[in-house]
Amino acid sequence: MPDVRLASSQGRWVLFTTVLGSSMALLDSTVVNVALPRIGRDLDADLAVLQWTVNAYLLTLAGLILLGGSLGDRYGRRKVFVVGVVWFAAASLLCGLAPNAAVLVAARALQGVGGALLTPGSLALIQASFHSEDRGRAVGLWSGFGGIGAAVGPFLGGWLVDGPGWRWVFWLNVPLALVCVPVALRHVPESSRAGTAAGGDATGKSRAGGGFDALGALLGASALALVTYALIEAGSGSPGVVAGAAVLGVAAGAAFVAVERRSPDPMLPLGIFASRQFTAVNLVTLCVYAAFGGFFFLCVVQLQVVVGWSALGAGTALLPTTVLMLLLSARSGELATRIGPRIPLTVGPLLCAAGMLLMRRVGPDASYAGDVLPGVLVLGVGMVALVAPLTATVLASVDVSRAGIASGVNNAAARAAGLVAVAALPLLTGMGPEAYRSAPAFDEAFRKAMALCAGVLVLGAVIAFTTVRRLPPDCRRPECRTHGSVLAPPLEGERPNKRLT
C-alpha cells in the first residue's frame, strides 16, 4: 500500500518532482503560442507551418497519452515518467536548434511523445505514492502549483521571445529536466500495476499487467494526423491529396473503433460511454476545448500582428484568465458539488462565448483597459464557472474504479478538440498562407473566428443544459474538486478497470 506521507521529506520531494515534470509540458503549451509570429518571421514560414508547430505536438500527445499511462502501469510509473522527461527535454533541445520549419515541426511531434509519457505519469506517481489520508491534499497542491506554472507561462514566454529569442522558449525545458530526473531517481518510489514496489502487492503476490493497445494508439494517432493534414492543407494543397487524406483519416477512425471494440485490453474501452452523463460531458468538452484551442492560438497572434504589441505584452494580456482560475476554481468546484453541474456547465460556456464576442472589438487601435481586458475578464469568469465542474462531473459519471480512464479519455478529447480547431479555423475563416503577415487580413479572419468559437460554446451550453444531470451525492472525493487547466483537464492517475496499488 502507498505509505509516503506529505509532511515527510520524501513526500515533499515526490510532490516537487511531479510538479516540476508536469510544469514542463504545461509551460510549453502556454509559451509556444506567444512565440508563433516570431517563429514565422525567423523561419520564413507560412500560416500552415505555424499551425503544425502547435498541432504536431498536440497530435502525438492526444494520440498517445492513454498509451503512455498504460506503459507506466506496466513497466513502472517512475521509470516511464523519467523517460518522458528526458525525451521531452531532448526534443525541446532539438526544437531550439531547428534550422528550418520541417525540423521544428518534427521535433514538436517528438515533444508530444515525451509529453504523453510524462503527463499521465506525474499524477499517477502521486496517486501511487502517497498514503490515502494525504493523497487528496497532495493532488490539490499538485494542481495549484501547476496553475501557477500556467500563470507564469505567457509572461515568461513573452519575455524570452522579446529578449534572448524564441529558441529559449524550448531550451528552458533542459535545465528543468536536469533538476527533475536525479530527484525522481533518488526520492520517488517506483510503482506499477504489479505492486507499489517492484515485485508484488501488499500480499507479496505478483500481479502481471495486461497488454497494451499499440495498434489502437497507432490507428487513433493516424486518424487525427490525416484529418488534421486535410484541414490544414485544404486551402492551398492538391485537392486530390487533401481528399485522399480525409478519406484515409475517416477510415483509420473507423478501424480504431473496430479494434477497440474487439481488443481484450483496449486503450479506449468503449463500454465507458454506456454512461449517458459521461458521453454528454465529453461532448461538452469537445465544444469547450475546441473554442479554447482556437482562441489561444489566434489571440496572441492578433495582439502582436494587428494591435502591434510585443510578445511580452500579448502574453501578459491574457494573464487575468489564469489568475481568476487560480483564485476561484476550488470554490467553483465546491459550488458545483452543492448545486449540481448543470447550471455551471451551461452558464460557463455562455459566459466564455460572451467573452469571445467582446474580443471581436480588439483591432488596430485597441487599448488594453477598454477593449482587451473586458473580454478577458468575462472569458476568465466563464472558465472559472466551467472547468472545475467539468472535471468533477467526468469523474463522478463513472464508477470510481474507472476514474482513471474517464479522466484520460476526457483529457485526450480536450486536446484532440484543440488540435482540430487550430487546423480548421483558418480554413473556415478564409485565412490564406500569408494571412498572419497582413494586419487587415488577419483582423478580418480573427473576428470571424471569434464568432465561430462563440457559436461552438453556445452549442456546448445547449448540450449541457439538455443532457447533464445533477452529480451523485457521494461525489465528494478530493479529486472531484481539483483545479482544471486552461488547455486540458487534469489527468487522474488510474488505469482502466485496474485497482491502483
C-alpha positions as CSV (number, residue, x, y, z in Angstrom):
1,M,0.0,0.0,0.0
2,P,1.2,3.6,-0.6
3,D,2.7,5.0,2.6
4,V,4.5,8.2,1.8
5,R,3.3,11.0,4.0
6,L,3.0,14.5,2.6
7,A,4.7,16.0,5.7
8,S,7.8,13.8,5.3
9,S,10.9,14.8,3.5
10,Q,10.3,12.1,0.8
11,G,6.7,13.4,0.4
12,R,7.9,16.9,-0.3
13,W,10.4,15.6,-2.9
14,V,7.7,13.5,-4.6
15,L,5.4,16.5,-4.9
16,F,8.3,18.7,-6.1
17,T,9.3,16.2,-8.8
18,T,5.8,15.6,-10.1
19,V,5.0,19.3,-10.2
20,L,8.3,20.1,-12.0
21,G,7.8,17.4,-14.6
22,S,4.2,18.3,-15.4
23,S,5.2,22.0,-15.5
24,M,7.5,21.3,-18.4
25,A,4.6,20.2,-20.6
26,L,2.3,22.9,-19.2
27,L,4.8,25.7,-19.8
28,D,5.5,24.5,-23.3
29,S,1.8,24.6,-24.1
30,T,1.4,28.1,-22.9
31,V,4.6,29.8,-24.1
32,V,4.8,28.5,-27.7
33,N,1.7,30.3,-28.9
34,V,3.3,33.6,-27.9
35,A,6.3,32.8,-30.0
36,L,4.5,31.9,-33.2
37,P,4.7,35.3,-35.1
38,R,8.5,35.5,-34.4
39,I,9.0,31.8,-35.4
40,G,7.2,32.5,-38.6
41,R,9.3,35.6,-39.5
42,D,12.6,33.9,-38.5
43,L,12.0,30.7,-40.4
44,D,10.2,32.4,-43.3
45,A,7.2,30.1,-42.6
46,D,3.6,30.4,-43.8
47,L,0.5,30.0,-41.6
48,A,0.3,26.3,-42.2
49,V,3.8,25.9,-40.5
50,L,2.5,27.8,-37.5
51,Q,-0.5,25.5,-37.3
52,W,1.7,22.5,-37.5
53,T,4.1,23.9,-34.8
54,V,1.1,23.8,-32.5
55,N,-0.6,20.7,-33.9
56,A,2.4,18.4,-34.3
57,Y,2.8,18.5,-30.5
58,L,-1.0,18.1,-29.8
59,L,-1.3,15.3,-32.3
60,T,1.2,12.9,-30.7
61,L,0.2,14.0,-27.2
62,A,-3.5,13.3,-27.8
63,G,-2.9,10.2,-29.7
64,L,-0.5,8.5,-27.3
65,I,-1.5,9.9,-23.8
66,L,-3.6,6.9,-22.9
67,L,-0.9,4.5,-24.1
68,G,1.6,6.4,-22.0
69,G,-0.4,5.8,-18.9
70,S,-0.7,2.1,-19.6
71,L,3.1,1.9,-20.2
72,G,3.7,3.4,-16.8
73,D,1.3,0.9,-15.2
74,R,3.1,-2.0,-16.8
75,Y,6.8,-1.1,-16.7
76,G,6.9,1.3,-13.7
77,R,5.4,4.7,-13.3
78,R,8.6,6.4,-12.2
79,K,10.6,4.8,-15.0
80,V,8.2,5.9,-17.7
81,F,7.9,9.3,-16.1
82,V,11.7,9.8,-16.2
83,V,11.9,8.5,-19.8
84,G,9.2,11.0,-20.7
85,V,11.1,13.9,-19.0
86,V,14.4,13.0,-20.7
87,W,12.6,12.5,-24.1
88,F,10.8,15.8,-23.7
89,A,13.9,17.7,-22.9
90,A,15.9,16.2,-25.8
91,A,13.1,17.1,-28.2
92,S,12.9,20.6,-26.7
93,L,16.7,21.0,-27.4
94,L,16.1,19.9,-31.0
95,C,13.2,22.4,-31.3
96,G,15.5,25.2,-30.2
97,L,18.2,24.1,-32.6
98,A,15.9,23.7,-35.6
99,P,17.4,25.3,-38.7
100,N,14.1,25.2,-40.6
101,A,10.4,24.7,-40.3
102,A,10.5,21.0,-41.2
103,V,12.9,20.1,-38.4
104,L,10.9,22.3,-35.9
105,V,7.6,20.5,-36.7
106,A,9.2,17.1,-36.5
107,A,10.8,18.0,-33.2
108,R,7.5,19.2,-31.9
109,A,5.9,15.8,-32.7
110,L,8.7,14.2,-30.7
111,Q,8.0,16.6,-27.9
112,G,4.4,15.3,-27.9
113,V,5.6,11.7,-27.5
114,G,7.6,12.8,-24.4
115,G,4.6,14.7,-23.1
116,A,2.4,11.6,-23.5
117,L,4.9,9.7,-21.3
118,L,5.4,12.2,-18.5
119,T,1.9,13.8,-18.3
120,P,-0.1,10.8,-17.0
121,G,2.9,9.6,-15.0
122,S,3.0,12.8,-13.0
123,L,-0.3,12.5,-11.2
124,A,-0.1,8.7,-11.3
125,L,3.0,8.9,-9.1
126,I,1.1,11.0,-6.6
127,Q,-1.8,8.5,-6.6
128,A,0.6,5.5,-6.2
129,S,3.0,7.0,-3.7
130,F,1.0,8.9,-1.0
131,H,-0.9,7.5,1.9
132,S,-4.6,7.6,1.3
133,E,-5.1,10.2,4.0
134,D,-2.7,12.6,2.3
135,R,-3.5,11.9,-1.3
136,G,-6.3,14.4,-1.7
137,R,-4.2,17.2,-0.3
138,A,-1.3,16.2,-2.5
139,V,-3.4,16.2,-5.6
140,G,-4.7,19.7,-4.7
141,L,-1.2,21.0,-4.2
142,W,-0.1,19.5,-7.4
143,S,-3.0,21.1,-9.2
144,G,-2.4,24.5,-7.5
145,F,1.3,24.7,-8.3
146,G,0.6,23.6,-11.8
147,G,-1.8,26.5,-12.1
148,I,1.0,28.9,-11.0
149,G,3.0,27.4,-13.9
150,A,0.2,28.2,-16.3
151,A,0.0,31.7,-15.0
152,V,3.8,32.3,-15.4
153,G,3.9,30.7,-18.9
154,P,2.6,33.5,-21.2
155,F,4.6,36.2,-19.3
156,L,7.8,34.1,-19.3
157,G,7.3,33.2,-23.0
158,G,6.8,36.8,-24.0
159,W,9.9,37.9,-22.1
160,L,12.0,35.1,-23.7
161,V,10.8,35.9,-27.2
162,D,11.4,39.7,-26.8
163,G,14.7,39.1,-25.0
164,P,17.1,36.2,-25.9
165,G,14.8,34.9,-28.6
166,W,12.1,32.3,-29.3
167,R,14.5,29.4,-29.2
168,W,14.9,29.8,-25.5
169,V,11.2,29.0,-25.1
170,F,12.2,25.4,-25.9
171,W,15.6,25.4,-24.3
172,L,14.0,26.4,-20.9
173,N,12.9,22.7,-20.5
174,V,16.5,21.4,-20.5
175,P,17.6,22.8,-17.1
176,L,14.2,21.8,-15.6
177,A,14.8,18.2,-16.7
178,L,18.3,18.3,-15.3
179,V,16.8,19.0,-11.9
180,C,13.8,16.7,-12.2
181,V,15.5,13.5,-13.3
182,P,18.0,13.0,-10.5
183,V,15.5,14.0,-7.8
184,A,13.0,11.5,-9.2
185,L,15.5,8.7,-9.3
186,R,16.7,9.4,-5.8
187,H,13.4,10.2,-3.9
188,V,10.4,8.9,-5.8
189,P,9.4,5.3,-5.1
190,E,8.8,3.0,-8.1
191,S,5.3,1.6,-8.6
192,S,3.4,-0.3,-11.2
193,R,0.3,-2.4,-11.7
194,A,2.2,-5.3,-10.2
195,G,2.6,-3.6,-6.8
196,T,3.7,-0.4,-5.1
197,A,7.3,-1.6,-5.4
198,A,8.8,-3.9,-8.0
199,G,7.9,-7.4,-7.1
200,G,4.4,-7.6,-5.8
201,D,1.4,-6.2,-4.0
202,A,0.8,-5.9,-0.3
203,T,0.2,-9.7,0.0
204,G,3.5,-10.5,-1.7
205,K,1.9,-11.9,-4.8
206,S,3.0,-10.6,-8.2
207,R,0.1,-9.5,-10.4
208,A,1.1,-9.3,-14.1
209,G,-0.2,-6.4,-16.0
210,G,-2.2,-7.0,-19.2
211,G,-1.1,-6.0,-22.6
212,F,-1.3,-2.5,-24.0
213,D,-3.1,-1.4,-27.2
214,A,-0.3,-0.3,-29.5
215,L,-2.5,-0.9,-32.6
216,G,-5.3,1.2,-31.2
217,A,-2.8,4.0,-30.4
218,L,-1.4,3.9,-33.9
219,L,-4.8,4.0,-35.6
220,G,-6.1,6.8,-33.3
221,A,-3.0,8.9,-33.9
222,S,-3.2,8.2,-37.7
223,A,-6.8,9.3,-37.9
224,L,-6.0,12.5,-36.1
225,A,-3.0,13.1,-38.2
226,L,-4.7,12.5,-41.6
227,V,-7.8,14.6,-40.7
228,T,-5.6,17.4,-39.4
229,Y,-3.5,17.4,-42.6
230,A,-6.6,17.5,-44.7
231,L,-7.9,20.5,-42.8
232,I,-4.7,22.5,-42.8
233,E,-3.9,21.8,-46.5
234,A,-7.5,22.2,-47.8
235,G,-6.9,25.9,-48.6
236,S,-3.7,25.5,-50.6
237,G,-2.9,21.8,-51.1
238,S,-3.7,19.5,-54.0
239,P,-7.5,18.7,-53.9
240,G,-6.8,15.0,-54.7
241,V,-4.2,14.7,-51.9
242,V,-6.4,16.5,-49.4
243,A,-9.5,14.4,-50.3
244,G,-7.4,11.2,-50.0
245,A,-6.1,12.2,-46.6
246,A,-9.6,13.0,-45.4
247,V,-10.9,9.6,-46.6
248,L,-8.0,7.7,-45.1
249,G,-8.4,9.6,-41.8
250,V,-12.1,8.6,-41.6
251,A,-11.2,5.0,-42.4
252,A,-8.5,5.0,-39.7
253,G,-11.0,6.3,-37.2
254,A,-13.5,3.6,-38.1
255,A,-10.7,1.0,-37.8
256,F,-9.8,2.4,-34.4
257,V,-13.3,1.9,-33.2
258,A,-13.4,-1.6,-34.5
259,V,-10.1,-2.5,-32.9
260,E,-11.1,-1.0,-29.6
261,R,-14.4,-2.9,-29.7
262,R,-12.6,-6.3,-30.1
263,S,-9.4,-5.7,-28.1
264,P,-9.1,-7.7,-24.8
265,D,-7.3,-4.7,-23.3
266,P,-8.3,-1.6,-25.3
267,M,-6.7,1.8,-24.9
268,L,-10.3,3.2,-25.0
269,P,-12.8,0.8,-23.6
270,L,-16.0,1.8,-25.5
271,G,-18.2,0.4,-22.7
272,I,-17.4,3.5,-20.7
273,F,-19.7,5.5,-23.0
274,A,-22.6,3.5,-21.7
275,S,-22.8,6.2,-19.1
276,R,-25.1,8.9,-20.7
277,Q,-23.6,11.5,-18.4
278,F,-20.0,10.6,-19.3
279,T,-20.9,10.8,-23.0
280,A,-22.7,14.1,-22.6
281,V,-19.8,15.7,-20.6
282,N,-17.3,14.7,-23.2
283,L,-19.4,16.3,-25.9
284,V,-19.4,19.5,-23.9
285,T,-15.6,19.0,-23.5
286,L,-15.2,18.8,-27.3
287,C,-17.1,22.0,-27.8
288,V,-15.4,24.0,-25.0
289,Y,-11.8,23.0,-25.7
290,A,-12.2,23.4,-29.4
291,A,-13.1,27.0,-28.7
292,F,-10.3,27.5,-26.2
293,G,-7.8,25.9,-28.6
294,G,-8.8,28.3,-31.4
295,F,-8.9,31.3,-29.1
296,F,-5.5,30.9,-27.5
297,F,-3.9,30.0,-30.9
298,L,-5.2,33.1,-32.6
299,C,-5.5,35.7,-29.9
300,V,-1.8,36.2,-29.2
301,V,-1.1,36.5,-32.9
302,Q,-3.9,39.1,-33.2
303,L,-2.4,41.1,-30.4
304,Q,1.0,41.1,-32.0
305,V,0.2,41.3,-35.7
306,V,-2.9,43.6,-35.6
307,V,-2.6,45.6,-32.4
308,G,1.1,45.8,-32.6
309,W,2.1,44.7,-29.1
310,S,5.3,42.9,-28.2
311,A,5.3,39.2,-27.4
312,L,5.6,40.1,-23.7
313,G,2.6,42.4,-23.9
314,A,0.5,39.8,-25.8
315,G,1.3,37.0,-23.3
316,T,0.7,39.2,-20.3
317,A,-2.6,40.4,-21.7
318,L,-4.3,37.0,-21.1
319,L,-2.9,36.6,-17.6
320,P,-6.2,37.5,-15.9
321,T,-7.9,34.3,-17.1
322,T,-5.4,32.1,-15.3
323,V,-5.3,34.3,-12.2
324,L,-9.1,34.0,-11.9
325,M,-8.9,30.3,-12.3
326,L,-6.2,30.0,-9.6
327,L,-8.2,32.1,-7.2
328,L,-11.7,30.8,-7.7
329,S,-11.6,27.3,-9.3
330,A,-11.7,25.4,-6.0
331,R,-14.8,27.4,-4.9
332,S,-16.4,26.8,-8.2
333,G,-15.9,23.0,-7.8
334,E,-17.4,23.2,-4.3
335,L,-20.4,25.1,-5.6
336,A,-21.0,22.6,-8.4
337,T,-20.9,19.8,-5.7
338,R,-23.7,21.6,-3.9
339,I,-26.0,22.7,-6.7
340,G,-25.0,20.1,-9.4
341,P,-23.1,20.7,-12.6
342,R,-25.9,21.5,-15.0
343,I,-26.0,25.2,-14.2
344,P,-22.2,25.8,-14.2
345,L,-21.8,23.7,-17.4
346,T,-24.5,25.8,-19.0
347,V,-23.6,29.3,-17.7
348,G,-19.9,28.8,-18.0
349,P,-19.8,28.3,-21.8
350,L,-22.3,31.1,-22.4
351,L,-20.0,33.5,-20.4
352,C,-17.0,32.3,-22.4
353,A,-18.9,32.9,-25.6
354,A,-19.7,36.4,-24.5
355,G,-16.0,37.0,-23.7
356,M,-15.0,35.9,-27.2
357,L,-17.6,38.1,-28.8
358,L,-16.2,41.0,-26.8
359,M,-12.7,40.1,-28.1
360,R,-14.0,41.0,-31.6
361,R,-13.6,44.6,-30.6
362,V,-9.8,44.1,-30.4
363,G,-8.5,45.8,-33.6
364,P,-5.6,48.0,-34.8
365,D,-6.2,50.8,-32.2
366,A,-7.3,48.7,-29.3
367,S,-6.5,49.7,-25.8
368,Y,-6.0,47.1,-23.0
369,A,-8.3,48.6,-20.5
370,G,-11.1,49.4,-22.9
371,D,-11.0,46.6,-25.4
372,V,-8.9,43.6,-24.3
373,L,-9.5,43.4,-20.5
374,P,-13.3,43.3,-20.6
375,G,-13.3,40.3,-22.9
376,V,-10.5,38.6,-21.0
377,L,-12.3,39.0,-17.7
378,V,-15.6,37.7,-18.9
379,L,-13.8,34.8,-20.5
380,G,-12.0,34.1,-17.2
381,V,-15.2,34.2,-15.2
382,G,-16.7,31.7,-17.6
383,M,-13.7,29.4,-17.4
384,V,-13.9,29.5,-13.6
385,A,-17.6,28.5,-13.7
386,L,-16.9,25.8,-16.2
387,V,-13.6,24.0,-15.9
388,A,-13.5,22.6,-12.4
389,P,-17.2,21.3,-12.5
390,L,-16.4,19.7,-15.9
391,T,-13.6,17.7,-14.4
392,A,-15.6,16.8,-11.3
393,T,-18.6,15.6,-13.5
394,V,-16.4,13.4,-15.6
395,L,-15.0,11.7,-12.5
396,A,-18.5,11.4,-11.0
397,S,-20.2,10.0,-14.1
398,V,-18.4,6.6,-13.9
399,D,-17.6,4.1,-11.2
400,V,-14.6,5.0,-9.0
401,S,-12.7,2.0,-10.4
402,R,-12.8,3.7,-13.9
403,A,-11.9,7.2,-12.7
404,G,-8.5,7.0,-14.3
405,I,-9.7,6.1,-17.8
406,A,-12.6,8.6,-17.6
407,S,-10.1,11.4,-16.8
408,G,-7.7,10.1,-19.5
409,V,-10.4,10.0,-22.2
410,N,-11.6,13.5,-21.2
411,N,-8.1,14.8,-21.4
412,A,-7.5,13.3,-24.8
413,A,-10.8,14.6,-26.0
414,A,-9.9,18.1,-24.9
415,R,-6.5,18.0,-26.7
416,A,-8.0,16.5,-29.8
417,A,-10.6,19.2,-29.9
418,G,-7.9,21.9,-29.7
419,L,-6.0,20.1,-32.4
420,V,-8.9,20.1,-34.8
421,A,-9.8,23.8,-34.0
422,V,-6.3,25.0,-34.8
423,A,-6.4,23.1,-38.1
424,A,-10.0,24.1,-39.1
425,L,-10.4,27.7,-38.0
426,P,-8.0,29.3,-40.6
427,L,-9.8,27.3,-43.3
428,L,-13.3,28.3,-42.1
429,T,-12.4,32.0,-41.8
430,G,-10.5,32.2,-45.1
431,M,-7.0,32.8,-43.8
432,G,-4.5,32.5,-46.6
433,P,-0.9,31.1,-46.1
434,E,0.4,34.7,-45.6
435,A,-2.5,36.0,-43.5
436,Y,-0.5,36.5,-40.4
437,R,1.8,38.9,-42.2
438,S,-1.1,41.2,-43.1
439,A,-2.8,43.0,-40.3
440,P,-6.1,43.8,-42.2
441,A,-6.4,40.2,-43.4
442,F,-5.7,38.6,-40.1
443,D,-8.0,41.0,-38.3
444,E,-10.9,40.2,-40.5
445,A,-10.4,36.4,-40.1
446,F,-9.9,36.8,-36.3
447,R,-13.3,38.4,-35.9
448,K,-14.9,35.6,-37.9
449,A,-13.1,33.0,-35.8
450,M,-14.3,34.5,-32.5
451,A,-17.9,34.4,-33.7
452,L,-17.4,30.7,-34.7
453,C,-15.8,29.9,-31.3
454,A,-18.7,31.6,-29.5
455,G,-21.1,29.5,-31.6
456,V,-19.4,26.3,-30.6
457,L,-19.5,27.3,-26.9
458,V,-23.2,28.0,-27.2
459,L,-23.7,24.6,-28.6
460,G,-21.8,23.2,-25.6
461,A,-24.1,25.1,-23.3
462,V,-27.2,23.6,-25.0
463,I,-25.8,20.1,-24.8
464,A,-25.0,20.6,-21.1
465,F,-28.5,22.0,-20.3
466,T,-30.3,19.3,-22.1
467,T,-28.2,16.2,-21.1
468,V,-26.2,16.8,-17.9
469,R,-27.8,15.6,-14.6
470,R,-27.0,16.5,-11.0
471,L,-23.9,14.9,-9.6
472,P,-24.4,11.8,-7.4
473,P,-24.5,12.9,-3.8
474,D,-21.4,10.8,-3.0
475,C,-19.1,12.7,-5.4
476,R,-17.1,14.4,-2.7
477,R,-13.7,12.8,-3.4
478,P,-10.8,15.3,-3.3
479,E,-10.0,14.7,-6.9
480,C,-13.5,15.9,-7.8
481,R,-12.5,19.3,-6.6
482,T,-9.1,19.8,-8.2
483,H,-8.4,22.7,-10.4
484,G,-8.8,22.4,-14.1
485,S,-6.4,23.7,-16.8
486,V,-6.8,26.3,-19.5
487,L,-5.6,23.8,-22.1
488,A,-7.0,20.5,-20.9
489,P,-8.5,18.9,-17.8
490,P,-6.0,17.4,-15.3
491,L,-5.3,13.7,-15.6
492,E,-6.3,11.4,-12.8
493,G,-3.7,8.8,-12.5
494,E,-5.5,5.4,-12.5
495,R,-5.8,2.9,-15.3
496,P,-9.0,1.4,-16.7
497,N,-10.6,-1.4,-14.7
498,K,-7.5,-1.9,-12.6
499,R,-7.0,-1.4,-9.0
500,L,-4.3,1.3,-8.3
501,T,-1.7,-0.1,-6.0
